[in-house]
Amino acid sequence: SDVSNESGTESMPWIAWFCSLGGHQYFAEVADDFVEDDFNLTGLNSIVPFYKEALEMILDLEPEEDSPKVPDVSIVEASAEQLYGLIHQRFIVTRQGLQQMADKYQAGHFGSCPRTYCQSTNVVPCGRYDLPGVETVKLYCPNCQDIYSPPSSRYHNLDGAYFGTTFAHMLFHIYPELVPNITNKIYTPAIYGFKISEYSRCGPRMQWLRNKQDPTTLDASGRLIKDVKDNDEDDSK
């Protein structure tokens, strides 16, 4: 995406402008003093190409005269987007960043859980990985404690690393009052009023599978393969 601050928006700081772009509504505005502190950026220069030029773009600084000329400004724009995203991952687990995201969560900026029994509980963005380029952003529901893909395609290219694996859970640890007080009801499949066995292939497996094995360890009848083998061995004795 084009992340250079073009004509007509020169008076707007790059960070505020970047966060105002379509598909960037999940982002908090990282404070300038956080970006200017080298300690907060430790290690990012080895991940982001054209790090120095990207940082200058984020902070609205003019390039130094002796700086080597970048052949294509779009390269720096892409680096600035990635660098801001990785700085953002670190900022939103600070007190100031958590407060910004808590305000956005309470205002419903991130949307709501698609699960019926969660009764439109607000969700927060999260990533399953902390390194960029692995997976796009997901939405975490604090009620069912599951993750979902954003419903709008505008977020389907947003890197999950820009929110990371820690933020969503730290938010509700620091602000426990944000945890919804909703009965965690689970849908029960039934045929003619009779509950379907959890061992049935079309039964309600999800709850007990979370406490057991991966679905790939089940046989066609829904039983754990290990248990089946143990029973077969007992029968052969």
N, C-alpha and C positions, 0 to 999 in steps of 0.2 A: 504494500500500500504506500501511497505518497505521504510521507511524514515530514516534509519540509514546510516551514511556515511561509506560505506564498503571499503575494501582494494582497492588501486588503485586511490582513490580520497582523501587520507588523507590530502594532501596539500591544498585542496579546502575547504574554510569555509562552515559550514553546511548550512547556509542560501543560499549562491550562489549555492551550490550543489542541495539543495531542489528545488530551482526555475528552475534549469536546467532539472529536471526530465520530462518525457513525461506526458502531461496533466497538467503541472504546468506553462505553458507559460503565463497565465493570471496574475500571481503574480508579484508584484514589489519586489525588494530586500530591505527589511526593514533594516535601518541603525542600526548598533550595539548599538550606543549611545541611540537610541530610545528604544531598548529592555532593555538596562541596567538601564533605568530610571524607578524606581518603580511606580512613579505616572502614567505613561502611561499604566501600567499593573493592575491598581486598579480594584479589583473585579474578576479578571480572576482566581485567586487561588480557588475560590468557584465553578467555572464551570469546570475546567480542572482537571481530576484525575492525581495523581503523578506530580503535578505542578512543584515542585522544581527540580525533576529529568528531566522533559521535558525542563525546562528553561536552565538547565546546558547543555543539548544536543544541544539546539539551539545556545548557546553561545560558544560551543566547550570547555566547562570547565570540568575538571576531577571531578568526584563525591568525596565529602568529605569522609574521612576514617570512620567517625562515622555515616555515612548515612546508614539507613537500606537497606539491599540488596533487590532489586526488583526481584521477582521470575521469571519473563519473560521479556526480553528486548523489545519484540514486543509491550508490553503494554505501555512502555515509548515512543516508536516510534509513536504509535497512538496518544498519548497525546501531543507529540511534534508537530505533524502535526496540531492537533486542536488548540493548543496554538499559533502556528505561524499564523494560519489563523485568529484567533481573534485579535492578535496583528496587523496583516496586515489590518484588517478592520479599525482600529484606525489610522494606519500610513498613509493610502492613502487619508485621509482627511486633512493631514497637508500640508504645503507648499511644503516640500521636496517630499512627497509621491505623491501629485497631479502632480508635474512636471514630475516625473518618468512615471506616467500613461498617462499624456498628450503626452509625447514622444512616448510611445507605441501605443497610439491611432492614432497619426499622421502617424506612420509607418505601420498602418494597422494590428498590431499584434493580434487584437481581431476579425478580420474578418469584413464582411460587411452585411448590412441589406438585407434579402431575398426578400423584397418587391420591385416589379418592378419599381414603381414610385419614390422610394428613390434613384435610380440610383447608387447603390453600396455605399451608405453612410457608413462610418466606424461606428462600434458599440463599446460599452464598456460593460464590465461585471457588473452585479448588482445582488442584492438579494432582495427578497420581504420581508425578515424577517432578524432581527439582531441577533436572537438566533440560535445557530447551531442545526442541526438535523431536521430541518423543511422542507426545500426545497433546491433543487440544484440550481446552478448558472444560471442566465438568461442573455441575451444580450439586452441592451437598445439602441434604435436608436434615435438620437437627432432630426432627421427630422420628422418621423411620430410619435415620442414619444410613441412608443409601445415596448413591450418586446417579445423576441423569445428564444426558446431553442437553445443551441449551435448545429450546424450541425454535429460536430464530437462527436462520442460516448466517446472519451477519457475524455470529460468534463462532462459527464452525472452523475458522482458521486462526482463532486466538489461542496462543500457546498456553497450555496448562501450567508450565513452569513459572509463568509470570505471577501466579498465585501460590504455587507450591503445595507441599503436603502438610504443612504445619498450620497455616493461617486459620482455616475453617474451625479447627478443633481448639486452637488457642483462643479464638474469639469467644466461644461459649464457656471456656474455662475462666477467662477474665471477666466476662459478663454473663454469669449464670442466670440472671433474670431474663435474658433473651431466649433461653431454652423454652420451647412451647410446652404448655401444660395440656396436652391432648392425649386421650386414651389411645394407646398404640394397638388398635384393633387390626386383626388380620382377616382377610376375606376367607371364608370357608366354602369350597366347592361342594355342591350337593346334587344328587339325582333323585327326583321325586321325594325330596325332603330328607334323604339319607346322606350323611356325610361320606365323602369319598375317602377311602383309606389312603394314608400318606405313602403307602408302599405301592399304590397304583401308579401306572405310568402317567395318568392324567390327574393324579392326586396332588394335594398341597405340599409339595416337597420343600419349598423354599426355607421355611423356618427351621426344620430339623437338619437340612443339608448345611446350613450355616454353622451348625455345631458339629458336623461330621466331615465327610469326605467331599472331594471334588466330584461333580456329576459324572466325570469320565470313569469313575471307579464303580459305577452302577451297572448291573446287568439289565437285560431287557425287562425283567419283572420289577425293577426298581430296588433290588436288594444290593447291598455292598458286595462286590466281587470277592473280597477277602472272606466275608461271612459264608458265602456260597461254597468257597473252596474248603473252608473248615468243616462245613456240614458234609461235603462229599467225602472228605477224608475220614470223618467219623463213621459214615455209612459203609465205607470200604473195609473197616476194621472188623 
